Amino acid sequence: MEITADSVKELRQRTGIGMMECKKALKESKGDIEKAIIILRKKGYARAKDKMSRETAEGIVGSYIHLNDKIGVLVEVNCESDFVARNREFKELVKNIAMHIAAADPRYISSEKIPQDVLNEEKDIIREQFKDSNKPPEIIEKIVHGKLSKFFQEVCLLNQPYIKDDKISIKELVASYIAKFGENIMIKRFARFQLGKH
């Protein structure tokens, strides 16, 4: 199938990824732009993983105040260079993450940040729900594992489905920007304030 210059250009504008990569993805998806975006995400995510251990000493603190002035968010997002920190798209990413935090109300950045006692309590609650089910212990442990994944999706920022595109998680969103900028990006910390709520 012939891949047109217009479809390559559209894919490049939508993803920010180079022309050759876009052309390859379009060939692989037989010209389907939506499928090509998924292909690029997967490849970008793989490339981004290599960069995720690099030092992030630059970045910005972004903020978002919800329309009714009752919810406010501060978030620190780090990157490797001042050049990226000043980039309009990076600032937009930080704003979108702050907006997501306001809407989705995560409690932790990642599952690694959940205190052990909170994790143990959650496991106990799940086990308690199945104690009278006559299921073998190994099956109950599989259920606990599955339900914990759902719990992480609810309370961990990086595991949450992105409010603007629920087909990807916040972790995948950040990874797509790591692939785009070619340097590591890390959500360092956040604070969410809601009027009358501690």
C-alpha positions as CSV (number, residue, x, y, z in Angstrom):
1,M,0.0,0.0,0.0
2,E,1.2,3.5,-0.9
3,I,1.9,5.7,2.2
4,T,1.1,9.3,1.3
5,A,3.3,12.3,2.4
6,D,0.2,13.8,4.0
7,S,-0.5,10.8,6.3
8,V,3.2,10.8,7.3
9,K,3.0,14.5,8.1
10,E,-0.3,14.1,10.1
11,L,1.2,11.2,12.1
12,R,4.4,13.3,12.8
13,Q,2.3,16.3,13.9
14,R,0.2,14.1,16.2
15,T,3.1,12.2,17.8
16,G,6.2,14.5,17.5
17,I,8.2,11.5,16.3
18,G,10.6,11.6,13.3
19,M,9.5,11.2,9.6
20,M,11.2,7.8,9.1
21,E,9.7,6.3,12.2
22,C,6.3,7.6,11.2
23,K,6.6,6.1,7.7
24,K,7.7,2.7,9.1
25,A,4.8,2.7,11.6
26,L,2.3,3.5,8.8
27,K,3.7,0.7,6.6
28,E,3.3,-1.7,9.5
29,S,-0.2,-0.5,10.2
30,K,-1.1,-0.6,6.4
31,G,-1.9,3.1,6.5
32,D,-4.1,3.2,9.6
33,I,-3.0,6.3,11.5
34,E,-4.6,5.2,14.8
35,K,-2.9,1.8,14.7
36,A,0.4,3.5,13.7
37,I,0.1,5.7,16.9
38,I,-0.2,2.6,19.0
39,I,2.8,1.0,17.2
40,L,4.9,4.2,17.8
41,R,3.8,4.3,21.5
42,K,5.0,0.8,22.0
43,K,8.3,1.5,20.3
44,G,8.7,4.8,22.0
45,Y,8.0,3.3,25.3
46,A,10.7,0.6,24.7
47,R,13.2,3.4,23.9
48,A,12.1,5.5,26.8
49,K,12.7,2.6,29.2
50,D,16.5,2.9,28.5
51,K,16.4,6.6,29.6
52,M,14.4,6.1,32.8
53,S,17.4,5.6,35.0
54,R,19.2,8.8,34.0
55,E,19.6,11.8,36.4
56,T,16.9,14.5,36.3
57,A,18.2,17.7,37.9
58,E,16.1,20.2,35.9
59,G,12.4,20.7,35.6
60,I,9.5,22.8,36.7
61,V,6.8,23.1,39.4
62,G,3.5,23.3,37.7
63,S,0.1,24.2,39.2
64,Y,-3.5,23.9,38.4
65,I,-6.6,25.4,40.1
66,H,-9.9,23.8,39.3
67,L,-12.5,26.1,37.8
68,N,-14.5,26.4,41.0
69,D,-11.4,27.4,43.0
70,K,-12.0,24.5,45.4
71,I,-9.2,22.2,44.2
72,G,-5.6,23.1,43.7
73,V,-2.6,21.1,42.7
74,L,1.2,21.6,42.7
75,V,3.4,19.1,40.9
76,E,7.2,18.9,40.5
77,V,8.2,17.2,37.2
78,N,11.9,16.8,36.5
79,C,13.9,16.4,33.3
80,E,17.5,16.3,32.4
81,S,18.1,19.7,30.8
82,D,17.0,23.3,31.1
83,F,16.3,23.3,27.3
84,V,13.5,20.7,27.8
85,A,12.2,22.4,31.0
86,R,11.6,25.6,29.1
87,N,9.9,23.7,26.2
88,R,6.3,24.6,25.6
89,E,5.3,20.9,25.2
90,F,7.0,19.9,28.5
91,K,5.1,22.7,30.3
92,E,1.9,21.5,28.7
93,L,2.7,17.9,29.9
94,V,3.2,19.2,33.5
95,K,-0.1,21.2,33.3
96,N,-1.9,18.1,32.1
97,I,-0.5,16.0,34.9
98,A,-1.6,18.6,37.4
99,M,-5.0,18.7,35.9
100,H,-5.2,14.9,36.0
101,I,-4.2,14.9,39.7
102,A,-7.0,17.4,40.4
103,A,-9.5,15.1,38.7
104,A,-8.3,11.6,39.7
105,D,-7.1,12.3,43.2
106,P,-4.2,9.9,43.5
107,R,-2.6,9.2,46.9
108,Y,0.8,8.1,45.8
109,I,3.1,8.5,42.8
110,S,3.7,4.8,42.3
111,S,3.0,1.4,44.0
112,E,6.6,1.5,45.4
113,K,5.7,4.6,47.4
114,I,2.7,3.0,49.2
115,P,3.7,2.4,52.9
116,Q,4.0,-1.3,53.7
117,D,1.3,-1.1,56.4
118,V,-1.2,0.4,53.9
119,L,-0.4,-2.4,51.5
120,N,-0.7,-5.1,54.2
121,E,-4.1,-3.6,55.3
122,E,-5.4,-3.7,51.7
123,K,-4.2,-7.4,51.3
124,D,-6.0,-8.3,54.6
125,I,-9.2,-6.6,53.5
126,I,-9.2,-8.6,50.2
127,R,-8.3,-11.9,52.0
128,E,-11.1,-11.3,54.5
129,Q,-13.6,-10.9,51.7
130,F,-12.8,-14.4,50.4
131,K,-12.2,-16.3,53.7
132,D,-15.5,-18.1,53.6
133,S,-15.3,-18.9,49.8
134,N,-13.7,-22.4,50.2
135,K,-11.1,-21.4,47.6
136,P,-7.6,-22.9,47.9
137,P,-5.1,-20.4,49.4
138,E,-3.1,-20.2,46.2
139,I,-6.3,-19.1,44.3
140,I,-7.0,-16.5,47.0
141,E,-3.4,-15.2,46.6
142,K,-4.0,-14.8,42.8
143,I,-7.2,-12.9,43.5
144,V,-5.3,-10.7,46.0
145,H,-2.7,-10.0,43.3
146,G,-5.4,-9.1,40.7
147,K,-7.3,-6.9,43.1
148,L,-4.1,-5.1,44.2
149,S,-3.5,-4.2,40.5
150,K,-6.9,-2.5,40.5
151,F,-6.1,-0.8,43.8
152,F,-2.8,0.6,42.3
153,Q,-4.8,1.9,39.4
154,E,-7.1,3.8,41.8
155,V,-4.5,5.2,44.2
156,C,-1.1,5.5,42.2
157,L,-0.7,8.4,39.8
158,L,1.5,6.4,37.4
159,N,-0.9,3.5,37.2
160,Q,-4.0,5.6,36.7
161,P,-5.6,5.8,33.2
162,Y,-5.0,9.3,31.9
163,I,-8.1,11.4,32.1
164,K,-7.7,12.8,28.6
165,D,-7.0,9.4,27.0
166,D,-8.0,6.4,29.2
167,K,-6.3,3.9,26.7
168,I,-3.0,4.9,28.3
169,S,-1.7,5.3,31.8
170,I,0.1,8.3,33.2
171,K,3.3,6.2,33.1
172,E,2.8,5.6,29.4
173,L,2.0,9.3,28.8
174,V,5.3,10.3,30.5
175,A,7.2,7.5,28.5
176,S,5.8,9.0,25.2
177,Y,7.4,12.4,26.2
178,I,10.6,10.7,27.2
179,A,10.7,9.1,23.7
180,K,9.8,12.5,22.1
181,F,12.5,14.6,24.0
182,G,15.1,11.9,24.2
183,E,15.7,12.4,27.9
184,N,14.4,11.2,31.2
185,I,11.3,12.8,32.8
186,M,10.2,12.0,36.3
187,I,7.2,13.1,38.4
188,K,9.0,13.9,41.6
189,R,6.2,14.9,44.0
190,F,2.7,16.4,44.1
191,A,0.3,18.1,46.6
192,R,-3.4,18.2,46.0
193,F,-5.5,20.6,48.1
194,Q,-9.3,20.4,48.3
195,L,-11.3,22.9,50.3
196,G,-12.5,21.5,53.6
197,K,-10.7,18.1,53.0
198,H,-7.5,17.1,54.8
